[in-house]
Amino acid sequence: MNVNDYKIEGKKEIKLKDYPTSEDHGFSQEELLNHHIPESVSKLKDLHWRLHADEKKGIVVVLQAMDAAGKDEAISYIFSNLNAQGLKTTSFQKPSDTERNHDYLWRIREGLPERGQVGILNRSHYEDVIAPRVHDLLEEGTIPDDKDEHEVWEMRYRQINDFERYLVENGFEVVKFFFNMSKGEQKNRLLERMKNPKKNWEFSFSDVEEREHWDSYQHIFEDMLNNTSTEYAPWHILPADDEWYSRYIITKTMIECLEKIDPQFPEISEENRKKLNEYIEKLENE
């Protein structure tokens, strides 16, 4: 697998319809479940331990999608395997009154990782160029005096790009995944949640209500991807109808990111090495 096949190169204009929601990748589900994903997760765990021990860099992971596309499951099956001390997961819902009284990027700060951590944003700052646009929710105070409503989105795209560049330049890589799911597959997954009593808790009536705006979401997603996939923080488009293969892509992409960072376990100083040997001898002779 070449993860670059799923990455939007900067300045490349894309059409979502050109990106399949599933593909003939040549792996059986058994191969993915029993071999490829466990091996990749094991490698990812080792690299994550090094990142946590090194404490020089961090990674911000953005997960963005329609409902039932597989964001929560990716966190459960991949990221939950990592060292909890070096992992931070934040889910963003509708802004609270307090959050609305600040600039729209203010609440994202709470979800950012420390050095040595991977911070997962389950939904993210991109919600503020998606939902308000679909539902015409821009409040009067959020539109600058010298802009009209249509210019706000271009302004926010620029601000988000600047924000992500700031993070990268300060030692925090930004890795972004868009779960490209078909409308038919979402229907099947929502029905499963509705009909299976053990999955009812995963279902929200708003999921079906938002589905009525499917075409608007697809148009806005496409605009978002084209305006915010940059060389320093590119988007990866996942064929999300195939959940296990999408998780494999995420794992391989995270490995590639960590290998680029190349974190190392800190080496003990010569002075402390001598002291360490003394303490080893002391304990062994008890």
N, C-alpha and C positions, 0 to 999 in steps of 0.2 A: 504494500500500500504506500502511495505517495500522498502525504497529507496536503501537499501543495495543490493537489487536484481539487480540494474543497475550499481553498483559500481565495478570497477576492483580492486580486492584486490592485494596488492603489491606482486610481485614475481610470480603471477599466469599467465601462458602463455595462451593467448586467441587467438581464431580464430574468425574473424568478422562474418563469415558465421554461427557461433553458436549463434549469437545475432540477434533476429528477428527485422525486420524493422517495424513490427506491431504485435500486440498480442491481444488475447481475455482477456481484463482486467476486464470485467464485468461492466464497466460504459457506459452508453449511452452518446452521445454528449450533450444532453439536461441536464443530471445530472452534467456533467463537467462544462458546460457553466453557468448554473443557480444556482448551489449549491457549488460543491467542489472547483472550482477555485476561485470564489468570496470570499468564507470563508477563503481559504488559503491565498489569497492576502491580505485580511483584517488583518490576523494575522501577515503576513510578514511586512506590513506597520507599525504595532505597534512595532515590534521588531527592525525595521530599525530606527524608531524615537529614540528608546532607544540607539541604536548604535551611532547615530549622536549626541545625547545629552551627552553620556558617554565620547566620544572622546578618548578611550583607544585602541581600536582595529579597524582594517579595513578588508575588504574582496576584493580579486581579483577574478573576475569571467571570465573564459576563455570559449569562444564559438568558436568551430571549426567544419567545415563541408564543403561539396561540395556546389556549388551554388544551391539556391532554397530549401535548407533543412530546413529553418525556423528560422535562427538566428535573423534576423531583426524583425520578427513577435514576437519572444519571448521577445525581448526588448520592443516592442510596447505594448504587452498585459500584461506583468508582471512588468518589471522594471520601465516603465514609470508611474506606479501608486505610486511609492515611492517618498519621499520628495526630490525635485530636488537639494536642498542644500547638501544633503548627497549622491548624485549620480554623477558618472562620467562615461561617455561612450566615447570610442575611437575606431574608425574603422581604420584598417591598410590595405593599398593597396600595390602596388609595391613600393619598396624603392626608395626614391628620390636620386639624386646625393649626396646631403649632408649626407643622411642616409648611403649610400654605402661607404662613406669616414670614417665612424665610425665602431666600432664593431657591430655585428648584434643585440645585446641586447640593444644597446644605445637608439634606438628610443622607446623602450617599456617603458622606464622610464617616458615619458610624459603621458602615460595612467594610471600610478599607482595611487591609491587613497591615500588620507590623512587618518589619524586616524579619525574615525567617518564616513567614506565614504564606499560605495560599488563602486568599479571600474570595469566596464565591458569592456573587450577586445573583440571586434567583429573582429575575426581573431586575431592573436597574435604573440608571439615569435615563435610559432610552424610553422608559414609560412616559416621560414628559415630552417626547416628540411623537408619541403614538396615540394613547388614549385621549388626550385633550383635542387632538386633531380629528379623530374619528367622531367624537361626541360634541365637538365645538364647545369645549370647556374652558377656554382661555378666559381668565378673569381680567377685568379692565386694568387693574394695577400691574399686571404682568406684561403689558404691551408698552414698550418705550414710546415716548411722545413723538419721536421722529420716524416711527415704523407703523405700517399697517399690519393687520393680522397675518396676511400672507407672507410678509417678510420675517415674521417671528421665527418660523421654522428654519429658514436659512441661517438666521442669527444663532439659533440654538445649536444647529449642526456645527457651526464654527466654534462655539463655546465648548461643546463636548469634545471636539477634536483637540482644542487647546488644553482642556482639562486632562485628556488622556496623554497628550504629549508631555505635560507637566509631570504626570505620574511616572512615565517611562524615563524621563530625564533625571528623575530623582530615585531611580533604582527599583521601580515597580513595573514589571512587564504587564501588559494588558492583552489577554487572550479572550476573544469573543466568539461565541457559538450561536448561530441562528438555526433553529430546528424547523426545517422546511417540510411541513406535513401536508398531505392532501386533504381535501374536504371530506372525501369518503372515509379515509382512515380516522379522522377526528370523530365522525359520526359513529363509527364502530366502537371506538374507545369510550365515548360518552354513554352509549347505550349499555356497554358492559358495566360501567360504573353505576348506572341507574338500575339495572336489572339484578345485579349481584349484591345481595345484602351485605357481604363482607367488604364491598367497595363503595357502598353508598356514602360513606364518610368522605370519600375523595370528590364527590360530585357537588357542584354548586349550581343553582338555577341560573345564575348569571352566565355560566358557561354556554348554555343554549341561547340565552339572550344575545351574548356577544357574537355568536355564530351567525346571527342575522346580518352582521356587518362584515362578513367574510371578505367580500370584494374590496371594500374600503381598506381593511387591514392589509390585504395583499399589496395594494397600491402603495400604501404608506411604508410597509416593510421594504419594498423595493427602493423607494426613494431614500429611506434611512440607510440602507446598505450601500447605495451608490454615493451617498454624501459623507459617510462616516467610516468607510473602510480605508484605512491609511497604511502607509508603509510600516509605521511604528506600532499600529494597533489594528491589524486587519481582521475582518470578519471571516469566519469559516461557516459555510452553508452545509448543514447535515441532511442527508436523505432520511428524514425522521420517521418515515413509515416503517423502516427497518430499525427497530429500537436497539438491538444488540450490535448491529454494525455501526450505528451512530455512536454508541458508547465506546466501541473499539477506536473509532476515529478520534474521539475526545481524548482517550488515554494516550494514543500515539502522538497527538498534537502536544499534550502536556509534557510527555517525555522529551520531545524535540525542544520545547521551550526551556526545560530544565537543563538539558544537555548544553544548550547555548549559554546559559548562565554558568554552568560548570561549578556548582558549589562543592566545597571541600570540607571535610571534618577538620576542625582546628588542630594544629600541632602543638603539643606541649613544649614549653621552653626548656632549654638545657638545665637551667636552675631547678625548675619544677620536676624535670625528669629524674634528677638525682634525688630529690626529696621523695618522689613517688616510689622509687626503688627502695628507699629506706623504709617507707611505710609498708610496702609489700613484704619486706623482710620481717618487719615488726609483727605484722599480723600472722604471717606464716609460722613464726616462732612462739606464738601465744601458747 
